[in-house]
Amino acid sequence: MPVPEKETYRALMDGNTELYGDDNPFPVGRNEGHIAYVPVITTAAYSANDAVGALVELTEVVEVAAKGIIITGISLIDTDKQDVEMNLVFFNAAPTGIADNAAFAPTGADLRKVARVIHLASASYKDFAANSVCDPGNIDIGVATLASTSLWLQLQTPGTPTYASTTSLKLVIDYVRN
């Protein structure tokens, strides 16, 4: 692999960063990031206001503790075409995780850790023959951390979807470091 002209990185879901080189067709600049996350979900029916997937730590998305990111784009890929509303609940410190398919009921202490909630409306889905993608367009929403370079994320649905596979959803987040 050729040595890149400048070092550029992206945060990976496993807590590492990946060096991007000139051979990447979609390079991400040092202040930009891209996260692709497939929550492990259940195939049993969800009730309204359930957690969808487990809590995930987005490590090293922020370069300096107590700073933040600006989320520039979000896509939620739904291979089962459920087209259900979804809330992305970002925490600025580690909360107590809520199990997949359990009532999303954060404690009072965890509510104080909520940095931002981004709502994905059913109307934002683009339907295809057998699947769909929720893309609300450019959103430019800031999310700040407290004393860490991580953010925590948990999905929650006001709807009642039933997914055919434990990997039916994929969340893609584009951001700029603040």
N, C-alpha and C positions, 0 to 999 in steps of 0.2 A: 504494500500500500504506500503510495507516495506521501511524503510529509506535507501536511497542509500549510498554506501560507500563514494562517493564524489559527490558534486553537479555539475551537468552538465545541460546546458541550450541550447535552440535553439530559434532563433528569429521567431516570428509568424507574419503573415501579418497584424494582427490587432494592432500591436504596442506593444504587450506584449511578454514576454518570457515564455517558458514552461519548467518546471523542468522535466528532464528525470530521471527515476529510473531504477533499475536493472531489472524490469519486461519488459522493452522495448526491443523487439527483435533486433532493430537496433539502439542502443544508439549512441548519438552524443557526442563526447568529448567536453570539455570546449572551445577549440580553433577551433572547427569545427562547421559548420552550414549547414542547409538544408532548402531551401525555396521551397514551392509548391504554385504556383500562377495561378489562373484561371482568365484571363482577361475577362471582359464582353465586348463582341464584337457584331457587327451587322450582320444580315443575308443579308444585301444589298451588292452588289458587291463593292469591294475596287478598287480604281484606283492606278496606280503605284505611289509609294512614299507617301502613306497614313499612318497615325498613325493607329495602331491596338490596340484597347483598350485604356483606359485612363492612365494617368500618375499614377504611384504607388510609395509610399514612403516605402522603405525597412528599417524599424526602428530597431535600436539596432543591426544591423549586424556587426558594428564595436564597439569594447569595449571601445576604447579611441578616443575622438574627434581628427580629423586630422590624423588618421591612415588609414588603409585600409584592404582589404581582398584579397585573391588570389582565384579566381574562378577556381575550379578544375574540374568541370563537369557541363554540361548543357544538358537537354533533353527538346525538345518541342514536346508534344504529340498532334497529329492532328487527331481528330476522323472523320474528313471528307476527309482525304487523299488528301488535296490540294497540299502538297509538295512544298510550295512556299518559296522562299528566305525570310529571316527575319533578321532584324538588331535589336539587343538589345542595346539601347542607354542608358548608365549609366551617371547620372549627380552627381557631388559632392556637389551641393547646389540646393535648390529648384528652378526649372525653372517654367516658365509659362506653364501649361499643354496644350497639343493639343488634341482636341476632337477626339474621335474614328471616323474613316473613314473620317477624314479631312486631307488636305494636310499637311504633316510633314514639317513645315517651321519655325524652331526655330528662335527667334530674335537674333540679334548680341550678346546681353548680355547673352542670354541663351546658345549660342554656346560656350561662354567662360567657361561655367559650365560643359561642356561635359568632363567626366572623361575617358570614354572608349566606343568604339563601337565594339561589337562582332557580326560578320557576320555568319549567319547560312545558308549555301548553300543548294540548292535543292539536290545536289548530296549526302548530308549527311543524307538524309531521308532513313530509313529502312521501306519498304512497307510491309504491311500485306494485307489480303484479302480486308478489307473495311476501313482501317485506317493506320496511319503511325506514326513513331517517328523519329524526327531529333536528332541525337546524334553524334556530331562532335568528340567524344572521349575526352581524357584528354587534357585540354587546358592550365591550369596553367597561367592565365592572372591576373595581379594585377589591382585593382581599389581602388583609394584613395579618402577619403573625405577631406573637407576643415576644417570646424570648428564644425562638427556634428558627431553623431554616426549613422547617416542615409545615405543611398544612395537613389537616385530616378531613376526609370527605366520607359522607354516607348518603346514599340515595334513599328517598322516601317517596311513596306514591299516595296521592289522594284517591287513586282509582282502584280497580279490582282486577288486575291482569292475571292471566294464567299462561305461563310460558311453556313451550314444548321441550326446551332444552335448558340445561344449567348454564349454557354459554350463549343464550339468545340475545344478550345485550352487549354492546361495546360503547364505551364513553370515550370521546376524543375531546381534549381540551388544548387549545392554543393560548399562549400567554406571553406577556412581556414582563421581564423583571423590572421592578420599580426601584 
